[in-house]
Amino acid sequence: MAKKEIVWSDLAKLELSNVLEFYVLRNENSDYSLKILEEVEDLLENAI
């Protein structure tokens, strides 16, 4: 079976970055943003 690749658009990358930055500023630490990023990475890994 051929391996599939998920390609993020520039807008999607920017939106993810904006969301992560928002929570860093709002919570004054990066804990929640790191949790979000880990979840996104897990979802992407399992989607392929």
N, C-alpha and C positions, 0 to 999 in steps of 0.2 A: 504494500500500500504506500502510495506517495505521501511524503510528509507535506503538510500544509503550512503556510506561513501567514500570520496575521500582520498586515501592513497598516500602521497607524498613519492617518493623515496629519498634516502639519497642524490643522485646527484641533484635532483630538489630542495631540501631544501638548499643545498650548493650554487646552482646557484642563487636562490632568494636572499640569504644572500649576495652573491658577488655583485649582481646588486644594492641592497640597500646600501651596503658599498661604492660602486663606486660613487654613487650620493651624499652621505654624504661628501666624500672627495673632489669631484669635485666642489660641490656647497658651501662647508664649512658650511653647516647646514643640518638639517635632514628633512626640510619641504617637499621636493620632494619625498624623500624615504617614508615618512609617507603617502603621497598621493598614491604612488604606492601600499603600503601595504594595505591601505584602499580599493583600487580598487580590489586587489586580494581577500581580505576577502569578499567583496560584491559579486564578481563573484562566489566564492566557495559557499557562502550561497545560492545564487539563482540557482546554478547548482544542488543542492541536492533535 
